[in-house]
Amino acid sequence: MRFDNASVLFFLLASGALLTLELLRHRAPQPRSGDRYAELAALAMLLHPLAWWIADSLALQIDLTPLFAFDLIAACAIAAAAAVEVPTGKRLVPTVILVALVASALAIGALQLPLQGAGITAPLMSAVLLCTIFIGTAAECSRNARLHVIAQGPVSLLALLSGLAAALQLLAGLLSVTAQANEVYGLKLQTATGVAWLLVKLMLLITLLKLASAKRAELSERLSRRLVAKANTATNDLLVVMQAFYQLPGNALVTNEGGRILFATAQARRLLAYPEAKDCVLEDLFLAVQPSGHQLVRALFEKPDHQAELMQIRMTGIECNGQGYHLLQLETLPFDFGMLRGLLVDSRNDAPHEATGLLDHHFAIAAMADGWFRLLDPVDRYAVSGVFWDKLRILSGSDSEIAYLENSIASANQAQGWLRLRNGGGLSVSLRKLQTPDHKLFYRVHMTLVDDMRQASAHAPCANGEEAAR
């Protein structure tokens, strides 16, 4: 088999372009699935034509027939690249029949060495060896084509090309025998056979790259299915754990380090009247929250029927995967007006222009924070009655505004109004109606001084033009 310098150069350039494109496509690390065998086959197929082109370009008179051994290596690598993996992870190497054929061919070539001198390196023996190994490669690829799923097409094509390569090598062996009868005609046929051999090798290289790409896709899909299965299993386990924790017979909340609520048990949700607790903080669920000891918090909760209920929250720190969480256990406490006063009034740190307090069911002042005394002590000192409305009438001369506020809280659970003070300022008054477990009413009041008369007039519910001008 002889080669033409131009056809060898075309083969080398085309093969180099294909390998470069493949390298650029898979620059990132990819799961390897038989890529080493495909790379070995591609490299082995390039070495003999490359050596021929170098020798022809430099006019070196050397025998390159022994370099056909690299095509032998390429055929074995093609068979290994086409093999699939069994579930145990072991790769099915070329069959024992293929190995026996190669060993037999090498043994015959070794026996011919004393007889013909050249032995294995003779063109006839190299063609016989290549024909034998490619027949075994075609058989191995045919066997594995039935086992592949995604890569069945490239493996089948490899089997077909291996059979074509075996037939071509058989033809090359016959030509080497008949070349002595007609040397000129034999050289032309050998050159044509060499060009056909290069085309077959180029097609083998293209199919190998397709096979490597298909097996990478197959491995990626297999890994994806495995990851999805593991994720589904982990999700199902997490759902089971969450459902079990959700059904725990206890009032418990779970918060992150920032205090955001992540989870609430079913009994805690029932206790808190099924609130939207996720991503909320304690201040969103309770009217008042006050620390009362080491990892203890007292809180005031308003039921849907506006009944006040006192609770104690026990906090326990939990660390999981380097992140901190808190387990909050809710306990209901007996109603105590002194504790209620401590939560709503005594614990308040009002600004100088604010006042907070509690009123009983007769609207008499039950407790006031320090802001009341800072702001209204002179008025309170001269007030005859302890009723809240009488205090407001001393501050404001507009009975309509006070009557509006009084009527609003009588018919609703919350009321807010603006009073125009006698000194020209404004006072924002906010009332919230609550009841004790024995159904006695009390009111939470919050007042804020507003010096801007125009803002007070704009928000006064009952203000009219004549009163606003006064």
SEVO-376283 format. One record per residue (C-alpha): y negated, z negated, x; residue number from 0; residue in one letter. Coordinates in steps of 0.2 Angstrom, whole numbers, plus 5000, padded with zeros to 4 digits. Layout:
[r [Y Z X] NUM 'A'],
...
This chain:
[r [5000 5000 5000] 0 'M'],
[r [4983 5006 5007] 1 'R'],
[r [4966 5002 5002] 2 'F'],
[r [4950 5012 5001] 3 'D'],
[r [4935 5003 5009] 4 'N'],
[r [4923 5007 4994] 5 'A'],
[r [4936 5001 4981] 6 'S'],
[r [4938 4985 4991] 7 'V'],
[r [4919 4982 4992] 8 'L'],
[r [4917 4985 4974] 9 'F'],
[r [4931 4972 4971] 10 'F'],
[r [4923 4959 4982] 11 'L'],
[r [4906 4961 4974] 12 'L'],
[r [4913 4961 4956] 13 'A'],
[r [4923 4945 4960] 14 'S'],
[r [4909 4937 4969] 15 'G'],
[r [4897 4940 4954] 16 'A'],
[r [4910 4933 4942] 17 'L'],
[r [4913 4917 4952] 18 'L'],
[r [4894 4915 4954] 19 'T'],
[r [4891 4916 4935] 20 'L'],
[r [4906 4904 4932] 21 'E'],
[r [4898 4892 4944] 22 'L'],
[r [4881 4893 4936] 23 'L'],
[r [4888 4890 4919] 24 'R'],
[r [4897 4875 4924] 25 'H'],
[r [4885 4867 4936] 26 'R'],
[r [4886 4850 4927] 27 'A'],
[r [4902 4840 4930] 28 'P'],
[r [4915 4846 4917] 29 'Q'],
[r [4932 4839 4913] 30 'P'],
[r [4945 4847 4924] 31 'R'],
[r [4961 4854 4916] 32 'S'],
[r [4970 4865 4929] 33 'G'],
[r [4954 4871 4937] 34 'D'],
[r [4960 4868 4954] 35 'R'],
[r [4975 4880 4951] 36 'Y'],
[r [4963 4893 4944] 37 'A'],
[r [4951 4891 4959] 38 'E'],
[r [4966 4892 4971] 39 'L'],
[r [4972 4908 4963] 40 'A'],
[r [4955 4916 4964] 41 'A'],
[r [4952 4911 4982] 42 'L'],
[r [4970 4918 4987] 43 'A'],
[r [4967 4934 4978] 44 'M'],
[r [4951 4937 4988] 45 'L'],
[r [4957 4934 5005] 46 'L'],
[r [4968 4949 5008] 47 'H'],
[r [4955 4962 5002] 48 'P'],
[r [4941 4953 5012] 49 'L'],
[r [4951 4953 5028] 50 'A'],
[r [4955 4972 5025] 51 'W'],
[r [4936 4976 5022] 52 'W'],
[r [4931 4966 5038] 53 'I'],
[r [4945 4975 5049] 54 'A'],
[r [4940 4992 5042] 55 'D'],
[r [4921 4988 5045] 56 'S'],
[r [4924 4983 5063] 57 'L'],
[r [4937 4996 5066] 58 'A'],
[r [4950 4983 5071] 59 'L'],
[r [4968 4990 5073] 60 'Q'],
[r [4978 4975 5066] 61 'I'],
[r [4993 4974 5054] 62 'D'],
[r [4987 4965 5038] 63 'L'],
[r [5003 4966 5029] 64 'T'],
[r [5007 4947 5032] 65 'P'],
[r [4991 4943 5022] 66 'L'],
[r [5000 4948 5006] 67 'F'],
[r [5007 4930 5008] 68 'A'],
[r [4990 4925 5000] 69 'F'],
[r [4995 4935 4984] 70 'D'],
[r [5011 4925 4984] 71 'L'],
[r [5001 4909 4984] 72 'I'],
[r [4989 4917 4970] 73 'A'],
[r [5004 4921 4959] 74 'A'],
[r [5011 4903 4960] 75 'C'],
[r [4994 4896 4957] 76 'A'],
[r [4992 4907 4941] 77 'I'],
[r [5009 4901 4935] 78 'A'],
[r [5003 4883 4938] 79 'A'],
[r [4986 4886 4929] 80 'A'],
[r [4995 4893 4914] 81 'A'],
[r [5006 4877 4912] 82 'A'],
[r [5002 4865 4899] 83 'V'],
[r [5002 4846 4900] 84 'E'],
[r [5015 4835 4891] 85 'V'],
[r [5010 4820 4882] 86 'P'],
[r [5015 4809 4897] 87 'T'],
[r [5001 4817 4907] 88 'G'],
[r [5013 4826 4919] 89 'K'],
[r [5010 4845 4922] 90 'R'],
[r [5024 4857 4919] 91 'L'],
[r [5025 4866 4936] 92 'V'],
[r [5033 4883 4937] 93 'P'],
[r [5051 4883 4931] 94 'T'],
[r [5066 4881 4943] 95 'V'],
[r [5070 4899 4940] 96 'I'],
[r [5054 4905 4947] 97 'L'],
[r [5056 4894 4962] 98 'V'],
[r [5074 4900 4964] 99 'A'],
[r [5068 4918 4964] 100 'L'],
[r [5055 4916 4977] 101 'V'],
[r [5068 4906 4988] 102 'A'],
[r [5080 4920 4986] 103 'S'],
[r [5067 4934 4990] 104 'A'],
[r [5062 4924 5006] 105 'L'],
[r [5080 4922 5011] 106 'A'],
[r [5084 4941 5009] 107 'I'],
[r [5068 4944 5019] 108 'G'],
[r [5074 4932 5033] 109 'A'],
[r [5091 4941 5033] 110 'L'],
[r [5082 4958 5035] 111 'Q'],
[r [5072 4951 5050] 112 'L'],
[r [5086 4954 5063] 113 'P'],
[r [5091 4971 5056] 114 'L'],
[r [5074 4979 5054] 115 'Q'],
[r [5063 4969 5066] 116 'G'],
[r [5048 4968 5054] 117 'A'],
[r [5058 4958 5041] 118 'G'],
[r [5046 4949 5029] 119 'I'],
[r [5031 4957 5036] 120 'T'],
[r [5037 4975 5032] 121 'A'],
[r [5028 4983 5017] 122 'P'],
[r [5044 4985 5008] 123 'L'],
[r [5049 4967 5009] 124 'M'],
[r [5031 4961 5005] 125 'S'],
[r [5032 4972 4989] 126 'A'],
[r [5049 4965 4984] 127 'V'],
[r [5043 4947 4987] 128 'L'],
[r [5027 4951 4976] 129 'L'],
[r [5037 4959 4963] 130 'C'],
[r [5049 4945 4962] 131 'T'],
[r [5036 4931 4961] 132 'I'],
[r [5025 4941 4948] 133 'F'],
[r [5041 4943 4937] 134 'I'],
[r [5043 4924 4938] 135 'G'],
[r [5024 4921 4934] 136 'T'],
[r [5025 4933 4919] 137 'A'],
[r [5040 4923 4913] 138 'A'],
[r [5032 4906 4915] 139 'E'],
[r [5016 4912 4907] 140 'C'],
[r [5026 4919 4892] 141 'S'],
[r [5034 4902 4890] 142 'R'],
[r [5018 4893 4890] 143 'N'],
[r [5009 4905 4879] 144 'A'],
[r [5019 4897 4865] 145 'R'],
[r [5014 4880 4869] 146 'L'],
[r [4995 4883 4871] 147 'H'],
[r [4984 4882 4855] 148 'V'],
[r [4966 4886 4861] 149 'I'],
[r [4971 4895 4877] 150 'A'],
[r [4985 4906 4869] 151 'Q'],
[r [4976 4922 4871] 152 'G'],
[r [4972 4921 4890] 153 'P'],
[r [4989 4914 4894] 154 'V'],
[r [4997 4929 4885] 155 'S'],
[r [4986 4941 4894] 156 'L'],
[r [4990 4933 4910] 157 'L'],
[r [5009 4936 4906] 158 'A'],
[r [5005 4954 4903] 159 'L'],
[r [4995 4957 4918] 160 'L'],
[r [5008 4948 4929] 161 'S'],
[r [5021 4960 4922] 162 'G'],
[r [5010 4974 4926] 163 'L'],
[r [5007 4968 4944] 164 'A'],
[r [5026 4966 4946] 165 'A'],
[r [5029 4984 4940] 166 'A'],
[r [5015 4990 4952] 167 'L'],
[r [5022 4981 4967] 168 'Q'],
[r [5039 4989 4963] 169 'L'],
[r [5031 5006 4963] 170 'L'],
[r [5022 5001 4980] 171 'A'],
[r [5039 4997 4987] 172 'G'],
[r [5047 5014 4981] 173 'L'],
[r [5032 5023 4988] 174 'L'],
[r [5034 5014 5005] 175 'S'],
[r [5052 5021 5006] 176 'V'],
[r [5047 5039 5001] 177 'T'],
[r [5031 5040 5011] 178 'A'],
[r [5041 5045 5026] 179 'Q'],
[r [5047 5062 5018] 180 'A'],
[r [5029 5068 5014] 181 'N'],
[r [5017 5057 5024] 182 'E'],
[r [5001 5065 5017] 183 'V'],
[r [5006 5064 4999] 184 'Y'],
[r [5013 5047 5002] 185 'G'],
[r [4997 5040 5009] 186 'L'],
[r [4987 5047 4994] 187 'K'],
[r [4999 5038 4982] 188 'L'],
[r [4998 5022 4992] 189 'Q'],
[r [4979 5023 4992] 190 'T'],
[r [4979 5025 4973] 191 'A'],
[r [4992 5011 4971] 192 'T'],
[r [4980 5000 4982] 193 'G'],
[r [4965 5004 4970] 194 'V'],
[r [4976 5000 4955] 195 'A'],
[r [4982 4984 4963] 196 'W'],
[r [4963 4979 4966] 197 'L'],
[r [4960 4982 4947] 198 'L'],
[r [4974 4972 4942] 199 'V'],
[r [4968 4958 4953] 200 'K'],
[r [4951 4959 4946] 201 'L'],
[r [4958 4958 4928] 202 'M'],
[r [4968 4943 4933] 203 'L'],
[r [4953 4935 4940] 204 'L'],
[r [4943 4938 4924] 205 'I'],
[r [4958 4931 4913] 206 'T'],
[r [4959 4916 4925] 207 'L'],
[r [4941 4912 4922] 208 'L'],
[r [4943 4914 4903] 209 'K'],
[r [4959 4902 4904] 210 'L'],
[r [4949 4889 4914] 211 'A'],
[r [4935 4890 4901] 212 'S'],
[r [4947 4889 4886] 213 'A'],
[r [4956 4874 4894] 214 'K'],
[r [4940 4865 4897] 215 'R'],
[r [4935 4868 4879] 216 'A'],
[r [4953 4862 4873] 217 'E'],
[r [4951 4846 4884] 218 'L'],
[r [4933 4843 4878] 219 'S'],
[r [4939 4845 4860] 220 'E'],
[r [4954 4833 4863] 221 'R'],
[r [4942 4820 4871] 222 'L'],
[r [4930 4822 4856] 223 'S'],
[r [4944 4819 4844] 224 'R'],
[r [4950 4804 4854] 225 'R'],
[r [4932 4797 4855] 226 'L'],
[r [4930 4800 4836] 227 'V'],
[r [4946 4791 4832] 228 'A'],
[r [4942 4776 4843] 229 'K'],
[r [4924 4776 4835] 230 'A'],
[r [4932 4776 4818] 231 'N'],
[r [4944 4762 4822] 232 'T'],
[r [4930 4752 4829] 233 'A'],
[r [4919 4755 4814] 234 'T'],
[r [4934 4750 4802] 235 'N'],
[r [4937 4734 4812] 236 'D'],
[r [4918 4730 4812] 237 'L'],
[r [4918 4733 4793] 238 'L'],
[r [4933 4722 4791] 239 'V'],
[r [4924 4708 4801] 240 'V'],
[r [4908 4710 4792] 241 'M'],
[r [4917 4709 4775] 242 'Q'],
[r [4926 4694 4781] 243 'A'],
[r [4910 4686 4787] 244 'F'],
[r [4901 4691 4771] 245 'Y'],
[r [4914 4682 4760] 246 'Q'],
[r [4913 4666 4770] 247 'L'],
[r [4911 4651 4759] 248 'P'],
[r [4894 4646 4767] 249 'G'],
[r [4876 4649 4766] 250 'N'],
[r [4872 4658 4782] 251 'A'],
[r [4860 4671 4790] 252 'L'],
[r [4861 4680 4806] 253 'V'],
[r [4845 4684 4815] 254 'T'],
[r [4841 4692 4832] 255 'N'],
[r [4830 4685 4846] 256 'E'],
[r [4814 4690 4837] 257 'G'],
[r [4819 4681 4821] 258 'G'],
[r [4823 4697 4811] 259 'R'],
[r [4837 4694 4799] 260 'I'],
[r [4852 4705 4802] 261 'L'],
[r [4865 4699 4790] 262 'F'],
[r [4867 4687 4776] 263 'A'],
[r [4883 4680 4768] 264 'T'],
[r [4887 4683 4749] 265 'A'],
[r [4884 4664 4745] 266 'Q'],
[r [4867 4664 4755] 267 'A'],
[r [4862 4679 4745] 268 'R'],
[r [4867 4671 4729] 269 'R'],
[r [4857 4655 4734] 270 'L'],
[r [4842 4666 4738] 271 'L'],
[r [4843 4676 4722] 272 'A'],
[r [4849 4692 4731] 273 'Y'],
[r [4834 4696 4741] 274 'P'],
[r [4831 4711 4752] 275 'E'],
[r [4834 4701 4768] 276 'A'],
[r [4837 4714 4781] 277 'K'],
[r [4824 4716 4794] 278 'D'],
[r [4814 4701 4786] 279 'C'],
[r [4809 4685 4794] 280 'V'],
[r [4810 4667 4786] 281 'L'],
[r [4792 4668 4781] 282 'E'],
[r [4796 4683 4770] 283 'D'],
[r [4809 4673 4760] 284 'L'],
[r [4801 4656 4760] 285 'F'],
[r [4784 4649 4754] 286 'L'],
[r [4783 4637 4768] 287 'A'],
[r [4793 4635 4784] 288 'V'],
[r [4791 4619 4796] 289 'Q'],
[r [4801 4613 4811] 290 'P'],
[r [4808 4596 4808] 291 'S'],
[r [4819 4592 4823] 292 'G'],
[r [4829 4600 4837] 293 'H'],
[r [4836 4617 4829] 294 'Q'],
[r [4831 4611 4812] 295 'L'],
[r [4819 4619 4800] 296 'V'],
[r [4813 4613 4783] 297 'R'],
[r [4808 4627 4770] 298 'A'],
[r [4802 4628 4753] 299 'L'],
[r [4810 4642 4742] 300 'F'],
[r [4804 4648 4725] 301 'E'],
[r [4818 4653 4713] 302 'K'],
[r [4816 4667 4701] 303 'P'],
[r [4811 4655 4687] 304 'D'],
[r [4797 4648 4699] 305 'H'],
[r [4806 4632 4702] 306 'Q'],
[r [4803 4625 4719] 307 'A'],
[r [4819 4620 4730] 308 'E'],
[r [4818 4612 4747] 309 'L'],
[r [4830 4618 4760] 310 'M'],
[r [4835 4613 4778] 311 'Q'],
[r [4840 4627 4790] 312 'I'],
[r [4851 4622 4805] 313 'R'],
[r [4849 4635 4819] 314 'M'],
[r [4863 4639 4831] 315 'T'],
[r [4861 4650 4846] 316 'G'],
[r [4874 4664 4849] 317 'I'],
[r [4875 4676 4864] 318 'E'],
[r [4885 4692 4862] 319 'C'],
[r [4885 4706 4875] 320 'N'],
[r [4870 4699 4884] 321 'G'],
[r [4860 4698 4868] 322 'Q'],
[r [4854 4682 4859] 323 'G'],
[r [4857 4679 4841] 324 'Y'],
[r [4854 4664 4829] 325 'H'],
[r [4866 4658 4816] 326 'L'],
[r [4856 4650 4802] 327 'L'],
[r [4865 4638 4790] 328 'Q'],
[r [4856 4634 4774] 329 'L'],
[r [4857 4617 4765] 330 'E'],
[r [4849 4612 4749] 331 'T'],
[r [4839 4596 4749] 332 'L'],
[r [4835 4584 4735] 333 'P'],
[r [4818 4587 4728] 334 'F'],
[r [4805 4575 4736] 335 'D'],
[r [4787 4577 4732] 336 'F'],
[r [4782 4569 4749] 337 'G'],
[r [4792 4582 4758] 338 'M'],
[r [4784 4596 4747] 339 'L'],
[r [4767 4589 4752] 340 'R'],
[r [4772 4589 4770] 341 'G'],
[r [4777 4607 4769] 342 'L'],
[r [4762 4614 4759] 343 'L'],
[r [4748 4603 4764] 344 'V'],
[r [4750 4591 4779] 345 'D'],
[r [4757 4604 4790] 346 'S'],
[r [4743 4616 4787] 347 'R'],
[r [4731 4620 4801] 348 'N'],
[r [4717 4627 4790] 349 'D'],
[r [4702 4636 4798] 350 'A'],
[r [4685 4627 4796] 351 'P'],
[r [4681 4638 4781] 352 'H'],
[r [4697 4635 4772] 353 'E'],
[r [4705 4622 4761] 354 'A'],
[r [4723 4620 4755] 355 'T'],
[r [4730 4607 4742] 356 'G'],
[r [4742 4603 4728] 357 'L'],
[r [4737 4600 4709] 358 'L'],
[r [4748 4591 4697] 359 'D'],
[r [4753 4597 4680] 360 'H'],
[r [4736 4590 4673] 361 'H'],
[r [4727 4600 4687] 362 'F'],
[r [4722 4584 4695] 363 'A'],
[r [4721 4584 4714] 364 'I'],
[r [4737 4577 4721] 365 'A'],
[r [4734 4581 4739] 366 'A'],
[r [4722 4591 4750] 367 'M'],
[r [4722 4596 4768] 368 'A'],
[r [4709 4591 4780] 369 'D'],
[r [4699 4607 4776] 370 'G'],
[r [4695 4600 4759] 371 'W'],
[r [4686 4585 4766] 372 'F'],
[r [4677 4595 4779] 373 'R'],
[r [4670 4607 4766] 374 'L'],
[r [4669 4598 4750] 375 'L'],
[r [4669 4579 4754] 376 'D'],
[r [4650 4577 4749] 377 'P'],
[r [4654 4585 4732] 378 'V'],
[r [4670 4576 4730] 379 'D'],
[r [4661 4560 4733] 380 'R'],
[r [4650 4562 4718] 381 'Y'],
[r [4663 4569 4706] 382 'A'],
[r [4667 4558 4692] 383 'V'],
[r [4684 4566 4687] 384 'S'],
[r [4699 4570 4698] 385 'G'],
[r [4702 4586 4689] 386 'V'],
[r [4701 4602 4699] 387 'F'],
[r [4690 4611 4686] 388 'W'],
[r [4677 4598 4686] 389 'D'],
[r [4676 4599 4705] 390 'K'],
[r [4673 4618 4703] 391 'L'],
[r [4660 4616 4690] 392 'R'],
[r [4650 4605 4702] 393 'I'],
[r [4651 4619 4715] 394 'L'],
[r [4648 4634 4703] 395 'S'],
[r [4636 4635 4688] 396 'G'],
[r [4646 4650 4681] 397 'S'],
[r [4658 4643 4668] 398 'D'],
[r [4664 4660 4664] 399 'S'],
[r [4671 4662 4681] 400 'E'],
[r [4680 4645 4680] 401 'I'],
[r [4686 4649 4663] 402 'A'],
[r [4693 4665 4668] 403 'Y'],
[r [4703 4657 4682] 404 'L'],
[r [4709 4643 4671] 405 'E'],
[r [4715 4655 4658] 406 'N'],
[r [4723 4666 4671] 407 'S'],
[r [4734 4652 4678] 408 'I'],
[r [4739 4646 4661] 409 'A'],
[r [4746 4663 4656] 410 'S'],
[r [4753 4669 4673] 411 'A'],
[r [4761 4662 4688] 412 'N'],
[r [4747 4667 4700] 413 'Q'],
[r [4729 4668 4698] 414 'A'],
[r [4714 4673 4710] 415 'Q'],
[r [4696 4672 4707] 416 'G'],
[r [4678 4672 4715] 417 'W'],
[r [4665 4658 4712] 418 'L'],
[r [4647 4661 4716] 419 'R'],
[r [4641 4644 4723] 420 'L'],
[r [4625 4636 4719] 421 'R'],
[r [4619 4638 4737] 422 'N'],
[r [4621 4657 4736] 423 'G'],
[r [4638 4658 4745] 424 'G'],
[r [4655 4663 4738] 425 'G'],
[r [4672 4654 4736] 426 'L'],
[r [4688 4663 4734] 427 'S'],
[r [4701 4652 4724] 428 'V'],
[r [4720 4656 4724] 429 'S'],
[r [4732 4647 4713] 430 'L'],
[r [4751 4648 4712] 431 'R'],
[r [4761 4639 4698] 432 'K'],
[r [4778 4631 4703] 433 'L'],
[r [4789 4618 4694] 434 'Q'],
[r [4800 4604 4700] 435 'T'],
[r [4819 4603 4696] 436 'P'],
[r [4814 4592 4681] 437 'D'],
[r [4803 4606 4675] 438 'H'],
[r [4786 4597 4679] 439 'K'],
[r [4773 4609 4684] 440 'L'],
[r [4762 4608 4699] 441 'F'],
[r [4750 4621 4707] 442 'Y'],
[r [4747 4626 4725] 443 'R'],
[r [4728 4630 4728] 444 'V'],
[r [4720 4639 4743] 445 'H'],
[r [4701 4641 4744] 446 'M'],
[r [4691 4651 4757] 447 'T'],
[r [4672 4651 4759] 448 'L'],
[r [4663 4668 4759] 449 'V'],
[r [4645 4668 4764] 450 'D'],
[r [4642 4686 4759] 451 'D'],
[r [4636 4685 4741] 452 'M'],
[r [4638 4704 4738] 453 'R'],
[r [4656 4703 4742] 454 'Q'],
[r [4658 4689 4730] 455 'A'],
[r [4649 4698 4717] 456 'S'],
[r [4659 4714 4719] 457 'A'],
[r [4676 4704 4717] 458 'H'],
[r [4671 4692 4704] 459 'A'],
[r [4682 4695 4689] 460 'P'],
[r [4670 4690 4676] 461 'C'],
[r [4653 4694 4684] 462 'A'],
[r [4640 4703 4674] 463 'N'],
[r [4624 4710 4679] 464 'G'],
[r [4614 4695 4673] 465 'E'],
[r [4624 4682 4681] 466 'E'],
[r [4625 4692 4697] 467 'A'],
[r [4606 4693 4698] 468 'A'],
[r [4604 4674 4697] 469 'R'],
